Amino acid sequence: MKGISSERANDILQQAELIRTDAEVQAALCRVAGEIAAALRHEHPLVLSVMGGAVVFTGQLLPLLDFPLDFDYVHVSRYGNARSGGRMHWKVEPHESVRGRTVLVLDDILDEGHTLAALRERIMALGARRFCSAVFANKQHGRSKPVQADFVGMELPDRFVFGFGMDIEGAWRNLPTIYAVKEQE
């Protein structure tokens, strides 16, 4: 599945507003790694990364966790390359057994909370002893969410954001910073 054209992706970036710098992103990453380590250091958790949004967060977070853990991934999607969520689609369930384990799920952003709630329900149904979640970003939109993350890197405004693993129409996950689509004036 091909994403948007390079021209369109560059146009989106040129019109977007930088809302979190690389330094802010890295500071949040280090802080949340410390919080996770303090809470789970003695648990030997199974860490599940939610592909593809959490790949950047996961890749930069794991080297900061100074305790033993096992790693696997899940692939679920509600967005695809769209800008709004749809039906939950399970592409890959955990390969490692979660039964009796403390499971830490890593995701890029907690927006409406439906994806993380479905993950929690599925992981617990598979027999996990404990479910924890860490998101790099928590979107502040003032609406109730069915689940809250145990660990949050940073709070973001209720805007369409991209960068640091979060995409826009399939592009710009690779940015070390976070941008927001400019609001219509």
PyRosetta script that sets phi, psi and omega in degrees:
from pyrosetta import init, pose_from_sequence

init()
pose = pose_from_sequence("MKGISSERANDILQQAELIRTDAEVQAALCRVAGEIAAALRHEHPLVLSVMGGAVVFTGQLLPLLDFPLDFDYVHVSRYGNARSGGRMHWKVEPHESVRGRTVLVLDDILDEGHTLAALRERIMALGARRFCSAVFANKQHGRSKPVQADFVGMELPDRFVFGFGMDIEGAWRNLPTIYAVKEQE")
pose.set_psi(1, 116.7)
pose.set_omega(1, -178.9)
pose.set_phi(2, -85.4)
pose.set_psi(2, 138.3)
pose.set_omega(2, 178.1)
pose.set_phi(3, -82.3)
pose.set_psi(3, -154.4)
pose.set_omega(3, -178.7)
pose.set_phi(4, -76.7)
pose.set_psi(4, 166.1)
pose.set_omega(4, 179.6)
pose.set_phi(5, -71.4)
pose.set_psi(5, 158.4)
pose.set_omega(5, 176.9)
pose.set_phi(6, -60.0)
pose.set_psi(6, -39.0)
pose.set_omega(6, -179.7)
pose.set_phi(7, -62.0)
pose.set_psi(7, -46.4)
pose.set_omega(7, 179.6)
pose.set_phi(8, -64.3)
pose.set_psi(8, -43.6)
pose.set_omega(8, 179.6)
pose.set_phi(9, -60.3)
pose.set_psi(9, -45.0)
pose.set_omega(9, 179.1)
pose.set_phi(10, -65.7)
pose.set_psi(10, -36.8)
pose.set_omega(10, 177.4)
pose.set_phi(11, -63.8)
pose.set_psi(11, -43.1)
pose.set_omega(11, 178.2)
pose.set_phi(12, -59.7)
pose.set_psi(12, -46.8)
pose.set_omega(12, -178.7)
pose.set_phi(13, -63.7)
pose.set_psi(13, -42.6)
pose.set_omega(13, -179.5)
pose.set_phi(14, -63.4)
pose.set_psi(14, -30.4)
pose.set_omega(14, -178.5)
pose.set_phi(15, -91.0)
pose.set_psi(15, -9.6)
pose.set_omega(15, -176.2)
pose.set_phi(16, -82.3)
pose.set_psi(16, 166.0)
pose.set_omega(16, -179.7)
pose.set_phi(17, -110.3)
pose.set_psi(17, 125.7)
pose.set_omega(17, 175.3)
pose.set_phi(18, -68.6)
pose.set_psi(18, 121.4)
pose.set_omega(18, -179.0)
pose.set_phi(19, -114.9)
pose.set_psi(19, -17.4)
pose.set_omega(19, 175.7)
pose.set_phi(20, -142.6)
pose.set_psi(20, 125.3)
pose.set_omega(20, -179.0)
pose.set_phi(21, -78.5)
pose.set_psi(21, 169.3)
pose.set_omega(21, 176.2)
pose.set_phi(22, -59.3)
pose.set_psi(22, -41.7)
pose.set_omega(22, 179.7)
pose.set_phi(23, -62.9)
pose.set_psi(23, -41.6)
pose.set_omega(23, 178.4)
pose.set_phi(24, -65.7)
pose.set_psi(24, -41.1)
pose.set_omega(24, 179.0)
pose.set_phi(25, -62.7)
pose.set_psi(25, -47.1)
pose.set_omega(25, -178.5)
pose.set_phi(26, -66.2)
pose.set_psi(26, -37.3)
pose.set_omega(26, 177.1)
pose.set_phi(27, -64.3)
pose.set_psi(27, -42.0)
pose.set_omega(27, 178.4)
pose.set_phi(28, -65.1)
pose.set_psi(28, -41.1)
pose.set_omega(28, 179.1)
pose.set_phi(29, -60.7)
pose.set_psi(29, -46.6)
pose.set_omega(29, 179.5)
pose.set_phi(30, -64.6)
pose.set_psi(30, -41.4)
pose.set_omega(30, 179.5)
pose.set_phi(31, -62.9)
pose.set_psi(31, -48.1)
pose.set_omega(31, -177.1)
pose.set_phi(32, -67.4)
pose.set_psi(32, -33.2)
pose.set_omega(32, 175.6)
pose.set_phi(33, -61.6)
pose.set_psi(33, -41.8)
pose.set_omega(33, 177.6)
pose.set_phi(34, -63.5)
pose.set_psi(34, -40.4)
pose.set_omega(34, 178.6)
pose.set_phi(35, -65.3)
pose.set_psi(35, -43.1)
pose.set_omega(35, 179.0)
pose.set_phi(36, -63.7)
pose.set_psi(36, -45.6)
pose.set_omega(36, -179.7)
pose.set_phi(37, -60.5)
pose.set_psi(37, -43.0)
pose.set_omega(37, -179.9)
pose.set_phi(38, -62.5)
pose.set_psi(38, -36.3)
pose.set_omega(38, -176.3)
pose.set_phi(39, -85.1)
pose.set_psi(39, -32.0)
pose.set_omega(39, -170.2)
pose.set_phi(40, -119.0)
pose.set_psi(40, 5.8)
pose.set_omega(40, -176.0)
pose.set_phi(41, -52.1)
pose.set_psi(41, -34.1)
pose.set_omega(41, -176.3)
pose.set_phi(42, -103.3)
pose.set_psi(42, 12.8)
pose.set_omega(42, -175.7)
pose.set_phi(43, -97.5)
pose.set_psi(43, -19.9)
pose.set_omega(43, -170.5)
pose.set_phi(44, 45.3)
pose.set_psi(44, 63.4)
pose.set_omega(44, -173.9)
pose.set_phi(45, -74.6)
pose.set_psi(45, 160.8)
pose.set_omega(45, 166.4)
pose.set_phi(46, -92.8)
pose.set_psi(46, 118.1)
pose.set_omega(46, 179.7)
pose.set_phi(47, -96.7)
pose.set_psi(47, 125.0)
pose.set_omega(47, 178.4)
pose.set_phi(48, -114.1)
pose.set_psi(48, 120.1)
pose.set_omega(48, 177.3)
pose.set_phi(49, -93.6)
pose.set_psi(49, 135.9)
pose.set_omega(49, 178.2)
pose.set_phi(50, -89.6)
pose.set_psi(50, 110.8)
pose.set_omega(50, 178.5)
pose.set_phi(51, -78.1)
pose.set_psi(51, 151.5)
pose.set_omega(51, -9.5)
pose.set_phi(52, -94.5)
pose.set_psi(52, -11.8)
pose.set_omega(52, -175.0)
pose.set_phi(53, -60.0)
pose.set_psi(53, -36.3)
pose.set_omega(53, -174.1)
pose.set_phi(54, -85.8)
pose.set_psi(54, 3.4)
pose.set_omega(54, -175.3)
pose.set_phi(55, -61.9)
pose.set_psi(55, -41.1)
pose.set_omega(55, -179.9)
pose.set_phi(56, -70.6)
pose.set_psi(56, -48.6)
pose.set_omega(56, 177.7)
pose.set_phi(57, -56.1)
pose.set_psi(57, -49.2)
pose.set_omega(57, -178.7)
pose.set_phi(58, -62.1)
pose.set_psi(58, -47.5)
pose.set_omega(58, -177.3)
pose.set_phi(59, -62.1)
pose.set_psi(59, -32.0)
pose.set_omega(59, 179.1)
pose.set_phi(60, -90.7)
pose.set_psi(60, -25.3)
pose.set_omega(60, -179.3)
pose.set_phi(61, -77.7)
pose.set_psi(61, -45.6)
pose.set_omega(61, -173.4)
pose.set_phi(62, -53.6)
pose.set_psi(62, -43.7)
pose.set_omega(62, 179.0)
pose.set_phi(63, -64.7)
pose.set_psi(63, -15.8)
pose.set_omega(63, 179.3)
pose.set_phi(64, -89.2)
pose.set_psi(64, -9.4)
pose.set_omega(64, -179.7)
pose.set_phi(65, -92.0)
pose.set_psi(65, 110.9)
pose.set_omega(65, -172.4)
pose.set_phi(66, -98.6)
pose.set_psi(66, 49.0)
pose.set_omega(66, 177.8)
pose.set_phi(67, -147.8)
pose.set_psi(67, 160.4)
pose.set_omega(67, -179.0)
pose.set_phi(68, -69.9)
pose.set_psi(68, 141.3)
pose.set_omega(68, 177.4)
pose.set_phi(69, -153.9)
pose.set_psi(69, 161.5)
pose.set_omega(69, 171.3)
pose.set_phi(70, -108.7)
pose.set_psi(70, 153.2)
pose.set_omega(70, -174.9)
pose.set_phi(71, -129.6)
pose.set_psi(71, 141.0)
pose.set_omega(71, 173.8)
pose.set_phi(72, -154.8)
pose.set_psi(72, -176.5)
pose.set_omega(72, 179.1)
pose.set_phi(73, -143.0)
pose.set_psi(73, 161.8)
pose.set_omega(73, 170.5)
pose.set_phi(74, -128.1)
pose.set_psi(74, 157.1)
pose.set_omega(74, 177.0)
pose.set_phi(75, -132.9)
pose.set_psi(75, 105.9)
pose.set_omega(75, 175.8)
pose.set_phi(76, -128.1)
pose.set_psi(76, 154.2)
pose.set_omega(76, -179.8)
pose.set_phi(77, -149.4)
pose.set_psi(77, 141.7)
pose.set_omega(77, 170.8)
pose.set_phi(78, -120.8)
pose.set_psi(78, -9.9)
pose.set_omega(78, -172.6)
pose.set_phi(79, -111.2)
pose.set_psi(79, -40.0)
pose.set_omega(79, -170.9)
pose.set_phi(80, 60.6)
pose.set_psi(80, -129.6)
pose.set_omega(80, 176.8)
pose.set_phi(81, -101.6)
pose.set_psi(81, 11.6)
pose.set_omega(81, -178.6)
pose.set_phi(82, -84.4)
pose.set_psi(82, 167.6)
pose.set_omega(82, 179.3)
pose.set_phi(83, -96.2)
pose.set_psi(83, -2.9)
pose.set_omega(83, 176.5)
pose.set_phi(84, -135.7)
pose.set_psi(84, 151.8)
pose.set_omega(84, -174.9)
pose.set_phi(85, -75.6)
pose.set_psi(85, 151.8)
pose.set_omega(85, 177.8)
pose.set_phi(86, -130.9)
pose.set_psi(86, -144.7)
pose.set_omega(86, -178.9)
pose.set_phi(87, -71.6)
pose.set_psi(87, 141.2)
pose.set_omega(87, 178.9)
pose.set_phi(88, -67.8)
pose.set_psi(88, 130.2)
pose.set_omega(88, 179.0)
pose.set_phi(89, -124.3)
pose.set_psi(89, 115.6)
pose.set_omega(89, 177.9)
pose.set_phi(90, -87.0)
pose.set_psi(90, 115.0)
pose.set_omega(90, 177.3)
pose.set_phi(91, -94.0)
pose.set_psi(91, -41.9)
pose.set_omega(91, -179.8)
pose.set_phi(92, -143.7)
pose.set_psi(92, 126.1)
pose.set_omega(92, 173.1)
pose.set_phi(93, -90.9)
pose.set_psi(93, 167.3)
pose.set_omega(93, -178.6)
pose.set_phi(94, -58.4)
pose.set_psi(94, 138.1)
pose.set_omega(94, 174.5)
pose.set_phi(95, -81.5)
pose.set_psi(95, -37.3)
pose.set_omega(95, 178.7)
pose.set_phi(96, -77.5)
pose.set_psi(96, 145.5)
pose.set_omega(96, 176.7)
pose.set_phi(97, -71.1)
pose.set_psi(97, 134.4)
pose.set_omega(97, 177.3)
pose.set_phi(98, -96.1)
pose.set_psi(98, -8.3)
pose.set_omega(98, -174.9)
pose.set_phi(99, -55.3)
pose.set_psi(99, 123.3)
pose.set_omega(99, 177.6)
pose.set_phi(100, 74.4)
pose.set_psi(100, 6.8)
pose.set_omega(100, -174.6)
pose.set_phi(101, -101.4)
pose.set_psi(101, 156.4)
pose.set_omega(101, 162.8)
pose.set_phi(102, -84.1)
pose.set_psi(102, 124.3)
pose.set_omega(102, -177.4)
pose.set_phi(103, -115.6)
pose.set_psi(103, 127.9)
pose.set_omega(103, 174.8)
pose.set_phi(104, -110.6)
pose.set_psi(104, 114.8)
pose.set_omega(104, 178.2)
pose.set_phi(105, -95.7)
pose.set_psi(105, 129.9)
pose.set_omega(105, 178.1)
pose.set_phi(106, -107.7)
pose.set_psi(106, 129.3)
pose.set_omega(106, 177.0)
pose.set_phi(107, -137.7)
pose.set_psi(107, 163.1)
pose.set_omega(107, -176.2)
pose.set_phi(108, -75.3)
pose.set_psi(108, -47.7)
pose.set_omega(108, -173.9)
pose.set_phi(109, -145.4)
pose.set_psi(109, 142.5)
pose.set_omega(109, 171.5)
pose.set_phi(110, -103.5)
pose.set_psi(110, 106.6)
pose.set_omega(110, -177.9)
pose.set_phi(111, -102.3)
pose.set_psi(111, -91.6)
pose.set_omega(111, 178.1)
pose.set_phi(112, -83.6)
pose.set_psi(112, -21.9)
pose.set_omega(112, 176.2)
pose.set_phi(113, 94.4)
pose.set_psi(113, -2.2)
pose.set_omega(113, -176.7)
pose.set_phi(114, -67.1)
pose.set_psi(114, -40.5)
pose.set_omega(114, 179.9)
pose.set_phi(115, -64.3)
pose.set_psi(115, -49.3)
pose.set_omega(115, -179.0)
pose.set_phi(116, -64.7)
pose.set_psi(116, -37.3)
pose.set_omega(116, 177.3)
pose.set_phi(117, -63.9)
pose.set_psi(117, -42.4)
pose.set_omega(117, 178.8)
pose.set_phi(118, -66.4)
pose.set_psi(118, -37.9)
pose.set_omega(118, 176.7)
pose.set_phi(119, -63.8)
pose.set_psi(119, -46.2)
pose.set_omega(119, 178.7)
pose.set_phi(120, -58.2)
pose.set_psi(120, -47.2)
pose.set_omega(120, -179.8)
pose.set_phi(121, -59.6)
pose.set_psi(121, -45.6)
pose.set_omega(121, -178.2)
pose.set_phi(122, -68.1)
pose.set_psi(122, -44.0)
pose.set_omega(122, -179.0)
pose.set_phi(123, -63.8)
pose.set_psi(123, -42.9)
pose.set_omega(123, 178.6)
pose.set_phi(124, -67.9)
pose.set_psi(124, -37.5)
pose.set_omega(124, 177.3)
pose.set_phi(125, -64.3)
pose.set_psi(125, -28.0)
pose.set_omega(125, 177.5)
pose.set_phi(126, -80.8)
pose.set_psi(126, 0.3)
pose.set_omega(126, 172.4)
pose.set_phi(127, 100.2)
pose.set_psi(127, 17.2)
pose.set_omega(127, 177.2)
pose.set_phi(128, -62.5)
pose.set_psi(128, 146.0)
pose.set_omega(128, 176.8)
pose.set_phi(129, -76.4)
pose.set_psi(129, -38.2)
pose.set_omega(129, -176.2)
pose.set_phi(130, -149.2)
pose.set_psi(130, 139.6)
pose.set_omega(130, 177.2)
pose.set_phi(131, -114.9)
pose.set_psi(131, 126.7)
pose.set_omega(131, 173.4)
pose.set_phi(132, -127.0)
pose.set_psi(132, 155.1)
pose.set_omega(132, 179.2)
pose.set_phi(133, -138.8)
pose.set_psi(133, 146.3)
pose.set_omega(133, 174.8)
pose.set_phi(134, -131.9)
pose.set_psi(134, 129.3)
pose.set_omega(134, 175.7)
pose.set_phi(135, -120.4)
pose.set_psi(135, 145.2)
pose.set_omega(135, 177.2)
pose.set_phi(136, -70.1)
pose.set_psi(136, -40.2)
pose.set_omega(136, -176.4)
pose.set_phi(137, -129.4)
pose.set_psi(137, 143.3)
pose.set_omega(137, 174.5)
pose.set_phi(138, -119.1)
pose.set_psi(138, 118.3)
pose.set_omega(138, -178.6)
pose.set_phi(139, -81.4)
pose.set_psi(139, 127.0)
pose.set_omega(139, 179.5)
pose.set_phi(140, -91.6)
pose.set_psi(140, 99.6)
pose.set_omega(140, 179.5)
pose.set_phi(141, -121.4)
pose.set_psi(141, 0.4)
pose.set_omega(141, 173.9)
pose.set_phi(142, 79.5)
pose.set_psi(142, 0.2)
pose.set_omega(142, 178.1)
pose.set_phi(143, -98.8)
pose.set_psi(143, 154.5)
pose.set_omega(143, 178.4)
pose.set_phi(144, -67.4)
pose.set_psi(144, 141.5)
pose.set_omega(144, 177.8)
pose.set_phi(145, -115.8)
pose.set_psi(145, 144.4)
pose.set_omega(145, -179.5)
pose.set_phi(146, -70.9)
pose.set_psi(146, -10.1)
pose.set_omega(146, -179.0)
pose.set_phi(147, -154.7)
pose.set_psi(147, 150.4)
pose.set_omega(147, 173.5)
pose.set_phi(148, -117.7)
pose.set_psi(148, 147.8)
pose.set_omega(148, 177.6)
pose.set_phi(149, -78.1)
pose.set_psi(149, 146.0)
pose.set_omega(149, 177.1)
pose.set_phi(150, -74.1)
pose.set_psi(150, -31.0)
pose.set_omega(150, -178.9)
pose.set_phi(151, -133.9)
pose.set_psi(151, 131.5)
pose.set_omega(151, -177.7)
pose.set_phi(152, -129.9)
pose.set_psi(152, 127.7)
pose.set_omega(152, 177.5)
pose.set_phi(153, -70.4)
pose.set_psi(153, -53.4)
pose.set_omega(153, 179.8)
pose.set_phi(154, -154.4)
pose.set_psi(154, 155.1)
pose.set_omega(154, 175.2)
pose.set_phi(155, -90.8)
pose.set_psi(155, 139.6)
pose.set_omega(155, 178.5)
pose.set_phi(156, -126.3)
pose.set_psi(156, 152.7)
pose.set_omega(156, 179.0)
pose.set_phi(157, -70.6)
pose.set_psi(157, 166.5)
pose.set_omega(157, -179.7)
pose.set_phi(158, -79.3)
pose.set_psi(158, 72.6)
pose.set_omega(158, 178.3)
pose.set_phi(159, -138.2)
pose.set_psi(159, 164.0)
pose.set_omega(159, 175.8)
pose.set_phi(160, -77.4)
pose.set_psi(160, 115.6)
pose.set_omega(160, -174.5)
pose.set_phi(161, -114.2)
pose.set_psi(161, 155.3)
pose.set_omega(161, 176.9)
pose.set_phi(162, -153.4)
pose.set_psi(162, 160.4)
pose.set_omega(162, -175.5)
pose.set_phi(163, 110.9)
pose.set_psi(163, 163.2)
pose.set_omega(163, -178.0)
pose.set_phi(164, 47.7)
pose.set_psi(164, 49.3)
pose.set_omega(164, 177.1)
pose.set_phi(165, 99.1)
pose.set_psi(165, -24.9)
pose.set_omega(165, -179.9)
pose.set_phi(166, -87.2)
pose.set_psi(166, 134.2)
pose.set_omega(166, -174.9)
pose.set_phi(167, -108.6)
pose.set_psi(167, 167.0)
pose.set_omega(167, 170.0)
pose.set_phi(168, -129.1)
pose.set_psi(168, 112.7)
pose.set_omega(168, -177.8)
pose.set_phi(169, 53.5)
pose.set_psi(169, 35.8)
pose.set_omega(169, 177.7)
pose.set_phi(170, 89.5)
pose.set_psi(170, -7.0)
pose.set_omega(170, -176.0)
pose.set_phi(171, -109.4)
pose.set_psi(171, 164.3)
pose.set_omega(171, 169.4)
pose.set_phi(172, 69.4)
pose.set_psi(172, 22.3)
pose.set_omega(172, 171.4)
pose.set_phi(173, -62.2)
pose.set_psi(173, -26.7)
pose.set_omega(173, -171.1)
pose.set_phi(174, -81.9)
pose.set_psi(174, 0.2)
pose.set_omega(174, 179.4)
pose.set_phi(175, -71.5)
pose.set_psi(175, 140.0)
pose.set_omega(175, 177.3)
pose.set_phi(176, -83.2)
pose.set_psi(176, -3.2)
pose.set_omega(176, -177.5)
pose.set_phi(177, -119.9)
pose.set_psi(177, 176.6)
pose.set_omega(177, 178.6)
pose.set_phi(178, -123.4)
pose.set_psi(178, 131.4)
pose.set_omega(178, 178.6)
pose.set_phi(179, -115.4)
pose.set_psi(179, 158.7)
pose.set_omega(179, 172.4)
pose.set_phi(180, -125.0)
pose.set_psi(180, 143.1)
pose.set_omega(180, 174.5)
pose.set_phi(181, -63.0)
pose.set_psi(181, 135.2)
pose.set_omega(181, 179.8)
pose.set_phi(182, -60.6)
pose.set_psi(182, 137.2)
pose.set_omega(182, 178.1)
pose.set_phi(183, -74.3)
pose.set_psi(183, 143.9)
pose.set_omega(183, 179.0)
pose.set_phi(184, -69.1)
pose.set_psi(184, 135.0)
pose.set_omega(184, -178.8)
pose.set_phi(185, -96.3)
pose.dump_pdb("model.pdb")
